[in-house]
Amino acid sequence: TSLRAPVEAAGGVITVDLAGVTPGAQVGSAGAELTVQQLVYTVQGALQSTDPVRILLDGEPVEELFGAVSTADPVRRADQY
């Protein structure tokens, strides 16, 4: 997985555009949630922001990742595990 484009923050939303992700990969629901939340926490930490994160794959919105996590809307930071 890699960044397809620079991370952008605008209008209260952080946008991350990734390449090399298989959105339907089966990692289990707990693994999927942890993976997405790790991305959210990492991006928010790097930008010193708590804005929700919109995830794009190859420039396009994706409704769901790994068959378990909704990404139709920007993803908010969950409670720490």
trRosetta pair geometry for C-beta under 8 A, 3 or more apart (Angstrom, degrees):
i j d omega theta_ij theta_ji phi_ij phi_ji
1 18 5.7 -12 -168 -170 102 118
1 19 7.2 154 -154 80 53 47
1 20 4.6 -167 -101 90 39 106
1 21 5.2 45 -111 -70 109 82
2 18 7.1 144 77 -156 33 69
2 19 5.3 -22 65 61 84 95
2 20 5.6 63 15 17 79 133
3 6 7.1 52 157 -96 135 26
3 7 7.0 -75 -135 -45 134 80
3 16 7.2 -90 -121 -163 91 83
3 17 6.8 75 -166 76 68 69
3 18 6.6 -60 -108 -105 39 55
3 19 7.5 31 123 15 12 89
4 17 4.3 -83 60 126 106 99
4 18 6.1 104 -10 171 99 6
4 19 4.1 113 -75 -35 99 102
4 56 7.7 -93 48 101 131 104
4 58 6.3 156 -89 -108 162 37
4 59 6.5 -113 122 -47 150 74
5 8 7.7 -14 122 -23 110 106
5 17 4.3 25 35 58 101 135
5 59 7.4 79 -15 -88 129 81
7 14 6.4 1 179 -176 105 99
7 15 7.0 167 -159 81 57 54
7 16 5.5 -11 -114 -98 92 74
7 43 6.1 -175 -139 -144 147 108
7 46 7.5 83 59 92 163 133
7 47 7.1 -126 124 -59 134 124
8 14 7.2 162 87 -157 45 52
8 15 4.7 -6 61 53 95 103
9 13 7.4 -175 -146 92 55 38
9 14 4.8 -21 -98 -102 83 75
9 15 7.6 -174 -79 16 35 70
9 47 5.7 137 -54 -160 145 150
9 49 6.3 160 -131 -25 146 171
9 51 6.4 121 -145 52 104 151
10 13 6.8 -22 71 60 56 77
10 15 7.6 -20 31 1 91 111
12 51 5.3 -173 -177 -131 49 116
12 52 7.8 33 144 30 80 84
13 51 5.8 -163 -102 163 20 118
13 52 6.0 -30 -122 74 75 82
13 53 7.5 135 -171 -112 72 20
13 54 5.4 35 171 -17 121 111
13 74 5.1 -127 -136 -83 109 155
14 43 5.6 154 136 143 147 125
14 44 7.0 -159 6 -82 159 65
14 47 6.2 -180 -108 29 136 163
14 49 6.4 143 -56 91 126 140
14 51 5.1 129 -22 91 91 111
14 52 7.2 -163 29 98 83 34
14 53 4.8 -32 76 -106 103 71
14 54 7.0 -179 86 21 46 72
14 74 7.7 118 48 -150 62 125
15 53 7.6 150 -94 -162 22 61
15 54 4.7 -20 -106 67 74 107
15 56 6.5 24 -175 -7 97 114
16 39 6.9 -161 82 171 168 116
16 43 5.8 -94 -64 -97 132 152
16 53 5.9 7 1 -174 114 109
16 54 7.2 169 25 82 65 54
16 55 5.6 -18 68 -112 98 62
16 56 6.9 -176 91 29 47 76
17 56 4.3 -20 -109 74 74 116
17 57 7.7 169 -159 -88 60 13
17 58 7.6 144 -178 -49 93 4
17 59 5.9 31 -153 -82 128 46
18 21 5.1 44 120 -17 126 126
18 55 6.9 -10 5 -166 115 90
18 56 7.0 162 20 84 66 58
18 57 5.6 -30 71 -109 88 62
18 58 7.8 -41 90 -34 53 49
19 57 7.5 122 -97 -164 35 63
19 58 5.8 83 -108 -82 75 71
21 25 7.9 -112 178 3 67 123
21 57 5.4 -106 61 -123 116 115
21 65 7.4 -37 160 -135 132 111
22 25 4.2 90 92 -44 107 104
23 57 6.1 -93 -56 -40 116 168
23 62 5.3 -148 -109 -167 149 143
23 64 6.9 111 169 94 114 60
23 65 5.2 -99 -147 -120 80 58
23 66 6.9 -107 -177 -38 47 43
24 66 7.2 123 -152 -116 15 24
24 67 5.9 61 -148 -49 61 96
25 66 5.6 -38 73 -112 74 77
26 66 6.9 124 -112 -166 24 78
26 67 6.2 -5 -100 26 71 138
27 31 3.8 -120 143 107 98 129
27 32 5.3 139 71 -61 104 72
27 35 6.5 44 98 -20 159 142
27 66 5.1 -45 30 -151 102 133
27 68 7.9 -109 63 19 80 133
28 31 4.3 81 62 14 92 109
28 32 6.6 -159 88 -12 44 87
28 68 7.5 17 136 -40 28 161
29 32 5.6 -53 -143 35 30 114
29 33 6.4 29 158 -18 64 106
29 68 4.1 -174 -116 -148 69 143
30 33 5.9 -55 -148 37 30 109
30 34 6.3 28 155 -16 64 109
31 34 5.8 -56 -145 40 30 111
31 35 6.1 33 156 -23 65 108
31 66 7.3 -131 98 175 89 154
32 35 5.8 -55 -147 34 28 113
32 36 6.5 20 159 -12 64 107
32 65 6.3 165 -163 108 106 88
32 66 3.6 -168 -114 92 115 140
32 67 7.1 -127 -82 60 157 63
32 68 3.9 126 63 64 158 124
32 69 4.8 -164 145 -21 109 108
33 36 6.1 -59 -147 40 28 105
33 37 6.1 23 158 -14 65 113
33 68 6.8 -84 -42 124 78 119
33 69 5.8 157 -87 -85 56 116
33 78 7.6 4 179 4 104 164
34 37 5.8 -60 -140 43 27 108
34 38 6.1 34 158 -26 64 105
34 81 7.0 -15 -109 -23 94 162
35 38 5.8 -52 -149 30 26 112
35 39 6.9 27 152 -16 60 103
35 65 7.6 -129 94 130 119 131
35 66 6.9 101 54 -28 140 154
35 69 7.9 -145 67 -6 93 153
36 39 5.7 -53 -157 33 35 113
36 40 6.5 35 148 -19 67 105
36 55 7.5 -82 -139 -42 98 157
36 65 6.0 141 -77 68 118 141
36 66 7.9 -135 -40 19 107 124
36 69 4.7 -172 -16 157 155 167
36 71 7.1 -144 -133 -77 136 110
36 75 6.0 -118 164 -159 115 166
37 40 5.3 -50 -145 37 38 114
37 41 6.1 35 157 -16 69 105
37 75 7.9 -132 -88 154 53 129
37 77 7.4 91 -148 -144 86 54
37 78 5.3 -57 -113 31 128 113
37 81 7.5 108 104 -23 154 115
38 41 6.0 -54 -142 40 29 107
38 42 6.1 30 157 -20 64 111
39 42 5.9 -59 -145 37 26 111
39 43 6.2 19 162 -13 64 110
39 53 6.9 -165 122 119 95 160
39 55 7.2 52 122 -96 148 124
40 43 6.3 -62 -146 40 24 104
40 44 6.1 18 160 -13 63 114
40 52 7.8 -34 -140 -151 116 53
40 53 4.8 -158 -116 18 78 137
40 75 5.4 -109 -83 108 129 113
40 76 7.5 65 -160 137 148 15
40 77 5.5 180 139 -91 125 65
40 78 7.8 95 71 5 150 78
41 44 5.9 -59 -141 43 26 108
41 45 6.0 29 159 -22 64 111
41 77 6.5 96 -81 -127 71 103
42 45 5.8 -58 -146 36 25 111
42 46 6.4 24 157 -19 62 107
43 46 5.8 -54 -147 35 30 111
43 47 6.4 6 161 1 65 112
43 53 5.5 97 74 -106 144 137
44 47 6.2 -71 -145 51 27 96
44 48 7.9 97 164 -82 58 2
44 49 5.3 -116 -147 79 71 68
44 50 5.8 52 -159 -104 131 38
44 51 7.1 -180 -113 47 95 59
44 53 7.0 -104 -50 -51 91 115
44 77 6.2 -23 -12 -70 167 124
45 48 7.3 23 -170 -73 30 43
47 51 7.8 -49 101 35 137 107
50 77 6.1 -73 -156 5 85 138
51 74 7.8 -44 154 164 79 147
52 73 7.7 -13 149 140 150 85
52 74 3.5 106 122 130 116 115
52 75 5.9 169 -169 73 93 30
52 76 4.6 -50 -102 -80 104 63
52 77 7.7 -137 -102 -13 60 66
53 74 5.8 156 69 -165 22 89
53 75 5.1 -28 63 57 85 89
54 61 7.4 -55 -179 -112 105 94
54 71 8.0 111 -157 177 48 90
54 73 7.9 -82 -105 168 82 35
54 74 4.4 -58 -65 -94 72 87
54 75 7.7 154 -86 8 27 73
55 62 6.5 -51 107 45 96 105
55 65 7.0 -21 105 -47 152 134
55 71 4.8 -51 53 -166 117 136
55 75 6.5 19 -15 -2 109 120
56 59 5.9 -1 158 -146 129 11
56 60 6.0 144 -163 63 92 23
56 61 6.0 -57 -108 -82 77 42
56 62 7.0 137 -142 -5 32 89
57 60 6.1 -35 68 64 68 80
57 62 4.8 42 8 -42 115 132
61 71 7.7 -171 -174 121 77 93
61 72 7.3 63 163 -139 120 46
62 65 6.4 73 116 -67 131 79
62 71 5.4 22 87 82 85 125
63 70 7.1 -45 165 -145 64 69
63 71 6.7 125 149 63 14 73
63 72 4.8 16 -139 -78 65 92
64 67 6.7 59 138 -106 122 20
64 68 7.4 138 -179 38 106 22
64 69 6.5 147 -159 75 69 46
64 70 5.7 -39 -100 -105 80 45
64 71 6.2 154 -102 21 21 84
64 72 7.4 -4 -53 -40 65 86
65 68 7.4 -45 90 54 61 67
65 69 4.8 -21 59 64 91 104
65 71 5.3 53 -16 -16 100 132
66 69 6.1 37 50 15 100 98
69 75 7.6 19 164 -109 115 134
70 73 7.3 22 136 28 106 81
71 75 6.0 -37 -119 -51 76 112
78 81 7.9 37 103 -49 113 83
